[in-house]
Amino acid sequence: MQLNRRQERVAKLLKREVGEILRRELALDEVGLLTVNQVGVASDLKSATVFLGFVGTRPQRAAAPEKLEARAARIRMMLGSAIRLKFTPVLKFVLDDSIQEASRVLQILDEIERNVPAVESEK
């Protein structure tokens, strides 16, 4: 999906502000460490999907979506007071596993590389 300049600017702004709000509002021991990886903005700028990276324990990961959903209205209200847009977007939070998956793929590749005997180069 190709974003226009306005959507890109709004997505960048939302990424920064939502990240700051999450840092202030959610305790580390409650939901682990959440980072805003990316924000997707609808063409009408009335909704946005926030993709979050996660570091923490399994119980924290299980609790994170529920805690985010419970605080979504408050986060949106704080976002509305922090930025100036005609409409404050409705936020949808998604835990993004892409970084963990990439790390797992790299780990598998390293393991394969260690187990394959080195090929001697011909002289």
Secondary structure, 3 states (H helix, E strand, C coil): CCCCHHHHHHHHHHHHHHHHHHHHHCCHHHHCEEEEEEEEECCCCCEEEEEEEEECCHHHHHHHHHHHHHHHHHHHHHHHHHCCCCCCCEEEEEECCHHHHHHHHHHHHHHHHHHCCCCCCCC
